[in-house]
Amino acid sequence: ISIYRPALTTILYGRKLIIFSSCCLPPSHQLNHRRLLEYLKFTLDQYVEMDYILVYFHYGLRSSNKPSLKWLREAYSEFDRKYKKNMKTLYVVHPTNFIRIVWNIFKPLISHKFGKKLTYVNYLSELGEHLNYEQLIIPPDVLRHDEKLRAAQKGEPPPSVKTPPARPPLPTQQFGVSLQYIREKNREAMIPPVITQTVTYLKEKGLMTEGIFRRSARVQLIKDVQKLYNLGKAVNFDEFGDVHVPAVILKTFLRELPEPLLTFRVYNQVQDFLNVESSLRITRCKQLVESLPEHNYIVAKYLLSFLHMVSQQSIVNKMSASNLACVFGVNLVWPRHGSISLSALTPINIFTDILIEHFHTVFGSRCPPAQVMTLTFPLTPPIWTFLHEKTKQI
């Protein structure tokens, strides 16, 4: 498997994003294309039940590592409906005439609906208009090739992504700001309004929805809802007629926090989770959760209580604790730098699965500092009287 892994990377923020880089493929005499296909299916099988995006970096595909047309046809036939249905977009970056010829050859076999998912991208800057450029793991060879293409333009200015100047957040801002900022601007409310409103709505109308949190919603619609929240305007989810909208909004809110809800500090400790004996993992989860700052702990407890409730209806909604962990794990904890790799996903999912499945054990006994009664001496009369009466009762 290790020979194929460099060609395939997975980024796990929001919709699952899978990147295939041709320049990382070894020469054909080292490459078993049958095993490559098996590895592709193995990777995709982990995500095809959810919406995902595929980015194909074509640069670097040469005669020395190029698969045959027969193999391409066999590969397409093996990727059945489940792989094609939930793939929302296929971005082909730096396409050549070879790509267009192959596409025309396969056109009779490709459905019109699937064909509409294909998007050609000539420059990386164009790709940045569709995806979060900072999250992409782009091979250095592809970056250099893109620079050469732009330099070769005949007197035309290279396309660029316009980045607006940084500006302070609005007082009503909800997305992309810290929990502390939201709390200060919302009368010290511990639970952010976005979380409260989406959870409340989903408790009432989404618990029995099959695949809740696995489906996506229209990107522009999600942006419009975010804008309403950021402007401090009321959001009525009934108006959208789609229970998946609040589900996506909840995931988006968590994902856009400057620091993950479970904090950067927890990430490395979660990565060591596979080294913890199975019988001790619940205890370890409890220790990590209880080490969170007070505000993070309270919000996490509120959210995980809801996810536990969702998992209790898994017979109907098909969202068991493990399925929810696959969706929410990467939205609760991520590294300070870079993206989450495929290998880092397993401990994150195990950790999140335990948080949901064993919610009452993990969150059951800790009393956040704000709820602990502190006594100062000398005791004031009301407190003294209260304690005296309790002692008499005992």
N, C-alpha and C positions, 0 to 999 in steps of 0.2 A: 504493500500500500504506500510506503514512504516515497516511492518513485513518482506517484501521481499527485501526492498531497500538495507540492508547491504550485501546481497549476490551478488548484481549487481553494478558494478562501471563502469564508462565511462571515458576514457581518450581521449582528443580531439586534439592531435597534429598529423598533417599529416593525414594518413589513420585513420579513426575512430577505436578505440580500445576498445572493450567491454570485461569486465572481469566478469566471473561468479565463485563465490567461494562457494563450497559445505559446507565448515566448518561454514559458516554463516547462513545456513538454520536452522530454528527452528525445533523442533520435529514434527512428522507428525500429532499428535493430535492438534497442534496449526496451522498447515499449510493446507490451502485449495489449493490443487495442481491445481485446475481449475483456481483460481485467480492468482496463480503463473504464469501459462501459459499466462494469459491475460496481466500480468505485463511485461513478457518477450516480448510479441508482441508489447505492448505499447512502450517499450524502443527501440526495433529494428526498429519499424516503422519510427522513426526519422532519421534513418541512412541508411536504405536498398536501397535508391535510389543512394547512393554513395558506393564506395568500403569500406569495413570494415574488421576488423580482430576480431576473437573471441578467447579469452583465457579462458580455463576451468580448474580451480584448483580442482582436484578430491578429494584431501585429505579432510577428514571430512564428507564424505558421509557414513552414517552408517545405520543400520537397522531401527534406530529410526526416521530418516528423509529421507530415501530413497523412491523415487516414484516407483510405480509399473511398470512392463513392459508394461501393457496395457496403462498406462498414457504416457509412453515414445513413444509408437507407435502412439497414438492419437496426441501427440505433434508434432512428425515428419510430420504427414500428414497435420497438420494445417499450418506448415511453408511451404508455397507454393514457387513457383519458384523465386519470387522476393527476398525472404530472402536468398535463396541458391546461386543465380546467382552472386550477388555482394560480398558475403563473400569470401575473397581471401584465407584465411587460418584459420583452426581451430586447435589451439594448445591445446592438452590434457596434462596437467602437472601432474606428479606423477601417471601415469596410473597403474591400478591393473588388476588382472585376470578378475575381474568383468567387467571392461570396455571392455576388449578384447572379452569376452563372449557375451556381449550385442551387440558389433559391428558385430560379426559373425551372431547373430540372425537377425539383421536388414540388413545384407548384400544384400539379395535378393531384398530389397526395395530401396537400395541406388544406385544411378547411379555411373558409373565408374568415371565420371568427378568429381562428388562431393567427392567420396572416395579419390581422389588424393589430396584433400585439407587438409586432416587430417595429422597432425604431432604429434607423441608422443614425449614428453619431459620428460626425467627421472629426471633431476636435474634443479634447477633454473639457474645454470651457463650455461646450454645448451640453455635455453630460452633467456639468455642475448646475445647469438650469433645471434639471429634473431630479437630481439626487443631492444629498448632503455631501459635498465634495470632501470635507474633512474626514469623513468616516471611511472613505474608500481606500482600500489597500491596493495601490497601483504599482506594478513592478517598475524599477528604474528604467529598464529598456523601453517600456511603453512611454514613460515620461520624456525620454530623450527623443523618441520617434515623433512624438507630438510636437516638440519644440522645432524639429527639423521641418515638419509639415507647415507650421506657422511661418517659419523663416522663409520658406520657399514661395509663399504667396507673393504675387507680383504687385508690389507696391500697395497692397491692401493692408489696412491695420488689422492685426490679429484679433480674432473675436475674444471678448473677455466678459466675464461675469461681473455685472455691476454690483458692487457691495456698498450699500448705503452707509454713511458715517455713523459711528456709534452714538447713541443718544441715551439719556437716562430713561429708565422705565416709567411708564405712566403710574400715577397713584393707584389706578385700578388694575394694573397689570397682574395677570394670573399665571401666564405661561413664561417659562424661561427666567423666572426670578426665584429667589430662595424662599424656603418655608418661613424664615424669620421676617422677610420683607412682607410676605402675604399676611402674616399674623399682625404685624404692626399697622398695616393699612386696613385691616378688617376687624377693628375693635378687639384685638387680642384673641380672636377666635383660634383655637388650637387646630381645628381641622379646616384645611383650605376649602373655600366654597365649591370649587370644581369637584373635589372628591366627595363632599357632602351631597351635592346635587346629583351627580352621576350615580353614586351608590344608592341613594334614596329612590331614584327613578328605576334603576335596574332591579332593586329588591321587589318593587311593585310589578314591573312589567317584563323583566328579562330573565328571571331565574329559570323559567321553563323553556327558554329558547335554545334549541339544539345548536351547538357550536358557538355559543356566546363567547366573545373575546377572540375567536379564531377568524372570524370574517372581518373584512375591512369595509370602509365606506369611501365614497368619492372624496378624493384628495381636496378638491376645491371646497366641498361642503365642510370638511373638517377645518379648513383654514378660515372659512366664514364664521363658524361657531367659535373658534379661538379668538377671532377679532371681536366678536360680541362680548366675550368674557373680558378681554383685555380693555375694552372700552367701558366696562362696568354696566353693560346692558343686560337685561333679563334674557334668559335662554329657556325656551319652551320646547323640550325634546319631542313632544307630541306633534309639533308642526312638521317634523321631518319624516314622520311615518316609517322610521327605521330604527329598531332598538339597538342596532349595531353602532349607531352614531355615538350615543353616550359611552358605549363600551370602548370605542376607539379614542374618544376624548379623554377618558380616564387613563388609558395607557399612554397617550401622548403627553398628558400632564406630567406623569411620573418620569417619562423619558426626557423631557425638556428641563427638568430640575438641574440647576448648575452642579449640584452634588447629589448623587443617588440617595434615595430615602434611607437606605441602610448604611450610607456613608462610604467614602473611599476606603477608610481604614479597615472595614470588614472584608473587602475584596480578597486580599491576600490570605486572610484566615479561612475564607470560604474555599479558596483554591487548595488548601491543605486538607480539606474535608475527606478526601478519599483515603487519607492516612489514618483517619479516626475509625476505630472499631464500630461496627454497626450498632452494637448494644449501647454505645456511648454517644451516638450522634444526636439524639434528642437532647441530652444534657448539654452537649456542646452548643447546640442551637440556642438553647435557653441562655447560656452564658454570653453568647455573642449578642443576642437581642437585649439582654439586661445591661449590656455595656453601652448601648446607644444613648445619645443625648436625650434628655427628657422629651423634647418636642418630637423628635424623630420616633421615639418609642410610642408615644401616644397616637401619632398618625399611622404608624405601622400596625399597631394593635387594631385600630379602627378598620383599616384596609384588609388585613388578614382575617379578621372576624367575618367580614363580608365574603371573602374568597372561600373561607371554610363553609359558609352558608351555601354558596354556589355549588361547591363540591358535594354537599349533602343531597343535591338534586341531580346527581350525575346519571342516574338511570334514565332520566328524561333528557337533560341537556348535554349528555355525553362529555361533560367537563369534570373529570375526576381531579383529585389533587395533583396527580402527576401531569395531567394535560394542562391544568392551570399553571403549574410550575414552568412548563415549557414556554408558555406565553409571557408570564410575569417575571420570571427570574431575571431576565436580562434588562427588565425595566426597574428592578429594585436594587441591583448592585452591578457596577461596572468599574473598570480600572480608571485610574486618574489620567493615564495617557494611553492612546491607541484604542483599538476596538477589541471586542471579545472574539477570540479565536474559537474554532470548533472544539479543540481539546479542552478549553476552559469552560465549555458549556455544561459538561456532565456534573461537576461538583456544584455548580450554581443551581442546576435543576434539582439535584438531590436535596440541597439545603432548603430551597423554596418549597419543595414537596413536603418536607417535614414541618415547616412553618405552617402550612395549610392543613395538612392531615392531623397534626398534633397541636393544633392551635391552643386548646385549653390547657395543655401541659406547658407549652413554651411560654405563653403569656399569662398563665393563671395566677401566679402568686406575687409577681413584682408590683410594688406600689410606687408609682412615679413620685419623685421628690416633692412635687407641688401638692401631692395629696397626703403627705406625711405630716402629722401634727407634731409640732415642735413645742417643747415646754421651756419656759424661761423662769428663772427664780429671782426674786420671790414670786410665787404663783399669784395671779390676780384672783380676786374673790370669786368670779363666776367659774373659773376653771377649778379652783380649790373645792367649791361646793359640789361641782359635778363629780370630781374624783371621790369626794367624801361619801356622796350618795351611792356611787357604784360600789365602794368598799363595804358599805353597810349591807347592800344587797347580797354581796358574796358571803 
